Amino acid sequence: MLRLIRHNRKTTGSATPPAARARRRRAVWCLLPVLLLALLVALPALAIDLRSAARQAAAQYQGKVISAETVVKNGRRFHVIRVLTKEGKVKTVRIPADD
């Protein structure tokens, strides 16, 4: 009985023909390297470098950057920037390096 149902389902045209499945599979495998390459090119553009993070922190607190470093904590990278404000206070700013 199960064979009969499976056979009827194939003959009704609801299933995808093998040639169409093979074409779709080839198309996916051809596009996969292109998509991976695009992802690799786009990832560095999402990350912020230390110099840009320091500029952003200085502008945010309207002060002068005293120190800036990149640290790794719990597998995530952060830029730690110390800014001397106009009031003479030192602010510590943490900006994620990998967004």
N, C-alpha and C positions, 0 to 999 in steps of 0.2 A: 504494500500500500504506500509506503514511504517513497519508493522509487517512482511510482505512478504520479504522486503529487509533485515530486521534484521535476519529473519529465514534463508535466503539464505546465509548470511554472516557466520552464525554459522555452516552451513552444508558444507561450502567449505573448512573448516579446517584452516582458517586463524586466528581464535580466539583460545586462549589458553584454553584447557580443564579445568574444575573446579578442578580436582584432581591435576593437575600440578600447578595450582595457589595456592592451599592449601599447597602443598609441599614447594613451594617457600616462602610462607608466614611463614611457620614453620621454615624454614632455616634462614630467616632474624631474626625472634624472638629469635632463639637460638644463633645467632652470635652477637646480639645486646649487651648483657651483657659483652661478651668478649671484644668487641670493646670499650665499655665505660670504662672497667677496664684498658685496655691498654692506653687509653687516660689519665686517672687519674694518672697512673704510669709515663707517659711521661711528663706531665706538669711540675712537680717540677724540672725535669732535664733541662728544657728550661730556668728557672729562674736563675739569678745569685745572689749569696748571697753577703752580705755586705763585708765580708772578701776578697772574690775573686775580687770584684769591687775595693776595696782599693788597692790590689796588682797590679791590671791592671792599675789604675791611677798612682801609684808610678812608675811603669815601663815605662809608656808612657812619663812622664815628668822627669824621672830620678831624683826623689826627695824623700822627706820624708812626710808621711801622718801626717797631723796635727790633722784633725778631719774627722770623717765619720759618717753619719747618713742616715736613710731611711725616706723619706717624701712621703706623698700622696698629689698629686695636680691634680685636675680635674678627680678624680677617678683612676689615674694611679700612680704606685709606682716608685720612683726614688731613687737612692743612690746618695747623695751629699757628695763628698769627697773634702777636701781642702788639697792641696799638696804644700809643701815648696820646690821650685826648687833650684838648685845649685847656681843660680844667686841671690837668696834671695827673689824672687817674690813668692807670694801666688797665686796659680791657683785653681779655683773651677771647679770641673769636675762633670757632671751629667750623670749618667749611668742608663738607664731604668732597673728596677728590674724585670719587667714582660715582657719578649719577647716572 
